């Protein structure tokens, strides 16, 4: 599985502590998993070829999901992290 990740801060970054009705962010607490793409091997090969890359070695399709989670930054402030999961599939 290949995972590409980028983290950013949302409005939570302006608070020094969470509101009383919320619990502090837990590292890795998943907020959502959103399907982005589900391509079979032919669709992957076509996209690779369209980008000008030799597609003869394409053997698998791919499913891409965007994962949003709550965590904390290096200072302990709540942030929203986003990652993409791109596992291959037959």
Buried (B, 14 or more C-beta within 10 A) or exposed (E): EEEEEEEEEEEBEEEEEEEEEEEEBEEEEEEEEEEEBEBEBEBBBBBBEEEEEEBEEBEEBBBBBBBBBBBBBEEEBBBBBBBBBBEBEE
